[in-house]
Amino acid sequence: MDTIKSVFAENVFNDTVMKERLPKETYKQLQRTIKEGRHLDNAVANVVANAMKDWAIEKGATHFTHWFQPMTGVTAEKHDSFITPTDDGRVILEFSGKELIQGEPDASSFPSGGLRATFEARGYTAWDATSYAFIKEKTLCIPTAFCSYGGEALDKKTPLLRSMEAINRQTLRVLRLFGDTEVTSVKTTVGPEQEYFLVEKEMFDKRPDLIYTGRTLFGAKSPKGQELDDHYFGTIKTRVAAFMEELDEELWKLGVLAKTEHNEVAPAQHELAPVFTTTNIATDHNQLTMELMQRIAKKHGLVCLLHEKPFAGVNGSGKHNNWSISTNTGKNLLDPGDTPHENAQFLLFLCAVIQAVDDYQDLLRISVASAGNDHRLGANEAPPAIVSVFLGTELTEILEAIEKDEQYGTKEKELWKVGVHTLPRFQKDATDRNRTSPFAFTGNKFEFRMLGSSDSISGANIVLNTAVAESLSQFADALEQSADFNGTLHDLIRSTIKKHRRIIFNGNGYDEKWVAEAEKRGLLNLRTTPDCLPYFIKEKNVDLFTRHKVFSETEIRARYEILLENYSKILNIEAVTMLDMANKDLLPAYSAYARQLSETVNAKKAAAPDVDCTFETERLRQVSALCGDMYRKTQALEDTLLNLVQKDFGELERAQYYQGTVFHAMTELRIVADELESVTDRSFYPYPNYGDLLFGVR
């Protein structure tokens, strides 16, 4: 315990360090910026920058960087040393307030969706003072936002901060109506659970599909998968435990609240979960977590796979976004308390979330849309693509009673008991959990379970923050104009339940009957990324983001173009990789096996004409037929890509073509290739197979 306490946040320029190193007045002014969103004075910035530089150099840092999150899905950094030349040919170490506050990376080489022309290179990074600076590999990293010369957001951080301001404004309006004058700021908090796979690096290096795409494009199932459920929460293997130990320590040094780690359902799959923190900091921390997972794994001879579906036939990886709303006075506004039916403020905030999810189910689906995540959603390891809310028995019954204007009869808490006297008895939770629900209430927070494992959590939280801000804005408008607060409050909660109860579903999201039921309710079933992205630019969604100043219409349309283009690019890389593997490795390997079978038959018959060659003859016939079929499927996939060159598609049409035509050809090719693998002598297969990859780490 002392070791953890001694290393935790040792590489973070946090509040404790600032108190020690900054003059009292400078510290106070900086805290006002962080906690109240006030403008940061340049003079204060200079003092902070100098203290930050001295601290970083003492820690061994030689460079600084503005660390930002462009629309590539990963982080970006440009390193500058602290040195400044002097007239006498020497150098001094400097870091000014201007360098702290503002940077200027090239804005033309990042995705912009048309916001920037190639020749327009100027962009700016701006210090996010609410997220602490930190040292990573001798570089002082300053979390920043990234915007164009014209002020448009080119990153994932800027709109996230805007959405946090939006929900802060509207929540304060509602709290004031309830007579709360103590709260001065409200922030959403998140604890993102991160799933991932670990495989042997030596095997990874022999798989072109893993190298280029992050997932296996070919691969027959191994004899064993996850059927026995023996990996989930199982004993952690020694090498994996060593990796987790080092990962924890490095994350703790950066102030990341890594808390829980365990084996997940699929072989070679694991999970890390942190303690909750403010949403923008949680976003930064999750990006750092993914980066460190990949870096530290290599030190242990492993590779960390963050793709949503690296292996067919076993569970893929997601990221559960545990979201809540907290005040600066320490109150969780989604905590129902002991008597939720009497807690009108909680019920109003609960209704705000329910309304937001129903009104903007399309945006929530879009916020988790990607080529990788399309493989998961709707499968038995992830929620369906249909967005719904799970509340559990007690809250559902309370809302039903309110809707019917009936008295809710409280039930005595039931004790947990299993008939073993030595086991303790304790009060059961009010409801069970539902792992099939995309958006589940779990005690004092909502767990948004649809995110893909490689996603930045910013997109989902931008939508959540903004959509709930809109609900609260509508509620505040109604309550502020009312002469009868309590009567209007009751009617508002009741009417919201009645209008939006269709989004509440406590059943099995994997059941096919739910698909039909959801359709009857009028809920959207947007199965793929090209299906859902056009909803991004619908008028109601553009109006939502522009009204709350989270995105301009230009920024929305830019992101729409980027998402479509990225989807098409990913599928193109996968298709080209499949063709490369099929033509250069797999078809020659299977052909060589067929040749060996033929030579074996000839050799046997030459030695003994009456010898039984049934196995070799039948297998030769089978492999030869499959090779011919695989060659034709390879040509068919190639034709789909050539056809693209001849078409003048818009971005949406292109994405739809990749999803409907190219992906279908990829699937057809994989089916026959995997069947060939299952009947081919293993010594001819040119890659590590599924058994090697999933069970290779010992």
Disulfide bonds with the S-S distance in Angstrom:
none
